[in-house]
Amino acid sequence: MRREIPLIITATVGIAYIIQYFIPHTPFDKVEALFSDWLSIIAACAIWLGALNLLKLSFLSVSKRKKDWFFSLVIIISWLTMALVGISEGPGFQEPGTKFDWLYTNIYTPLSATMFAMLAFYVASASYRAFRARNFQATLLLVAAFLVLSGRVLFDELIFGFLPADWKILSTISDFIMQVLNTAGQRAILIGIALGTVSTSLRIILGIERSYLGSD
């Protein structure tokens, strides 16, 4: 029964959501609302479970002096500081002017901005490696990127600035690539994602895909 009960619950909830989508009337809409409330409760419990598990693993890393254990110590201190400050200030801990808001605004937000700024260098490095003309596909990607970038910056004005607006070649080519070729590629990818999502969902609802249950 350890595996049968989760399979029954998953199939029941999945079928209820599918029926409610096509028949949004009583009693299916009420069942969907009930399941949504339970999902919110489970998600809240899962967040706490994940946070406590992170804290547990960090304590183990510090106690055993594993590699880079200092970062685990930073996680513990940060986790406990934010949790204790938030709990001490009660329900209004997120309001402007509170200690929690000060920590979030002056510590967490700058650190997040720093992380995204560092990611920009990794993206630039990956783009440089991807745009190297090693084969036909890479060359095509390089040419398309050059045309799009040229149409978005001042190259078009510098080279073809003396021509009428309708004759600016780089801007026209850039718009064509972004509005036609890029849109077609995005739609193809979205269709593939949708088909994959539907097939995976059906496998889970029918009990064919059971990897989420873990091993015996």
C-alpha positions in Angstrom: 0.0 0.0 0.0 3.0 2.3 0.3 3.0 2.7 -3.5 -0.6 2.1 -4.3 -2.0 5.0 -2.2 0.2 7.7 -3.7 -0.7 6.3 -7.2 -4.4 6.5 -6.4 -4.1 10.1 -5.0 -2.1 11.2 -8.0 -4.5 9.7 -10.5 -7.5 11.1 -8.7 -6.1 14.7 -8.5 -4.9 14.6 -12.1 -8.2 13.4 -13.5 -10.1 15.9 -11.4 -8.0 18.8 -12.9 -8.4 17.5 -16.4 -12.2 17.2 -16.0 -12.5 20.6 -14.4 -10.6 22.2 -17.3 -13.2 20.9 -19.8 -16.2 21.1 -17.5 -15.8 24.1 -15.2 -19.1 23.6 -13.4 -20.3 22.1 -10.1 -19.2 19.8 -8.6 -15.9 19.7 -10.5 -15.0 23.4 -9.8 -15.4 22.8 -6.1 -13.3 19.7 -6.2 -10.6 21.6 -8.1 -10.7 24.4 -5.5 -10.4 21.9 -2.6 -7.4 20.2 -4.3 -5.8 23.6 -4.9 -6.0 24.5 -1.2 -4.5 21.2 -0.2 -1.7 21.7 -2.8 -0.9 25.1 -1.3 -0.7 23.5 2.2 1.5 20.7 1.0 3.8 23.2 -0.9 4.1 25.3 2.3 5.1 22.2 4.3 7.5 21.2 1.6 9.3 24.6 1.7 9.8 24.2 5.4 11.0 20.6 5.0 13.5 21.7 2.3 14.7 24.6 4.5 15.2 22.3 7.5 16.9 19.7 5.4 19.3 22.4 4.1 20.0 23.4 7.7 20.7 19.8 8.7 23.1 19.2 5.8 24.9 22.4 6.6 25.3 21.4 10.3 26.7 18.0 9.2 29.1 19.7 6.8 30.4 22.1 9.5 30.7 19.4 12.2 32.7 17.0 9.9 34.8 19.9 8.5 34.0 18.8 4.9 35.4 20.7 1.9 34.2 24.3 1.8 32.5 23.9 5.2 32.8 27.6 5.7 30.1 28.2 3.2 27.8 25.9 5.1 28.5 28.0 8.2 27.5 31.1 6.3 24.2 29.4 5.3 23.5 28.4 8.9 24.1 32.0 10.2 22.1 33.6 7.4 19.2 31.1 7.8 19.0 31.5 11.6 19.3 35.3 11.4 16.5 35.8 8.9 14.3 33.2 10.6 14.7 34.6 14.1 14.3 38.3 13.0 11.2 37.4 11.0 9.6 35.4 13.9 10.5 38.1 16.5 8.7 40.8 14.5 5.4 38.9 14.1 3.0 38.9 11.2 4.1 42.3 9.9 7.7 41.3 9.5 7.7 42.1 5.7 6.4 45.7 6.1 8.8 48.6 5.2 10.9 49.8 8.1 11.2 46.5 9.9 14.5 44.8 10.7 13.6 41.9 8.4 12.9 44.4 5.6 16.3 46.1 6.3 18.1 42.8 6.0 16.3 41.9 2.9 16.8 45.2 1.2 20.4 45.9 2.2 21.9 42.4 2.2 19.8 39.9 0.2 19.0 42.2 -2.7 22.6 43.4 -3.3 23.8 39.8 -3.1 21.2 38.7 -5.6 22.2 41.5 -7.9 25.9 40.4 -7.6 25.0 36.9 -8.5 23.2 38.0 -11.6 26.0 40.3 -12.5 28.5 37.4 -12.3 26.2 35.3 -14.5 26.5 37.9 -17.2 30.2 37.0 -17.6 29.4 33.3 -17.8 26.8 34.1 -20.5 29.3 36.2 -22.4 31.9 33.4 -22.2 29.3 30.7 -23.4 28.2 33.0 -26.2 31.8 33.4 -27.4 32.3 29.6 -27.5 28.9 29.1 -29.2 29.5 31.7 -31.9 32.8 30.2 -33.1 32.4 29.2 -36.7 33.4 25.5 -36.3 30.7 24.1 -38.6 27.8 25.1 -40.7 25.3 25.4 -37.8 27.7 27.5 -35.7 28.5 29.7 -38.7 24.7 30.2 -39.3 24.3 31.1 -35.7 27.2 33.6 -35.8 25.9 35.3 -38.9 22.3 35.6 -37.5 23.6 37.0 -34.2 25.8 39.5 -36.1 22.9 40.7 -38.2 20.5 41.0 -35.2 23.1 42.9 -33.1 23.9 45.1 -36.0 20.3 46.0 -36.5 19.8 46.8 -32.9 22.8 49.2 -32.4 24.1 52.2 -34.4 25.8 50.2 -37.2 22.8 50.7 -39.4 22.7 54.4 -38.8 26.5 54.7 -39.4 26.6 52.7 -42.6 23.2 53.4 -44.2 22.2 56.6 -42.4 22.1 58.5 -45.7 19.4 56.2 -47.1 15.7 56.5 -46.4 14.3 54.7 -43.4 12.7 52.0 -45.6 16.0 51.2 -47.2 18.0 50.5 -44.0 19.0 46.9 -44.7 20.4 45.8 -41.4 17.3 46.9 -39.4 15.0 45.2 -41.9 17.0 41.9 -41.8 17.2 42.1 -38.0 13.4 42.6 -37.7 12.8 39.7 -40.1 15.0 37.3 -38.1 13.4 38.3 -34.8 9.8 38.5 -35.9 9.7 35.6 -38.4 12.5 33.1 -37.9 12.8 33.5 -34.2 9.1 33.4 -33.6 8.8 30.2 -35.7 11.6 28.6 -33.7 10.0 29.6 -30.4 6.6 28.2 -31.4 8.2 24.9 -32.5 10.0 24.7 -29.1 6.8 25.5 -27.2 4.8 22.9 -29.1 7.4 20.3 -28.3 7.4 21.3 -24.6 3.6 21.1 -24.6 3.6 17.6 -26.1 6.3 16.5 -23.7 4.3 17.9 -20.7 1.1 16.2 -21.8 2.8 12.8 -22.4 4.7 13.0 -19.1 1.5 14.0 -17.2 -0.5 11.1 -18.7 2.3 8.7 -17.8 2.2 9.9 -14.2 -1.6 9.9 -13.9 -1.9 6.4 -15.4 0.8 5.1 -13.1 3.3 4.3 -15.8 5.9 6.8 -14.6 6.7 6.1 -10.9 10.1 7.6 -10.4 8.6 10.3 -8.1 7.8 7.5 -5.6 11.4 6.7 -5.1 12.9 3.3 -4.7 11.6 0.6 -2.4 
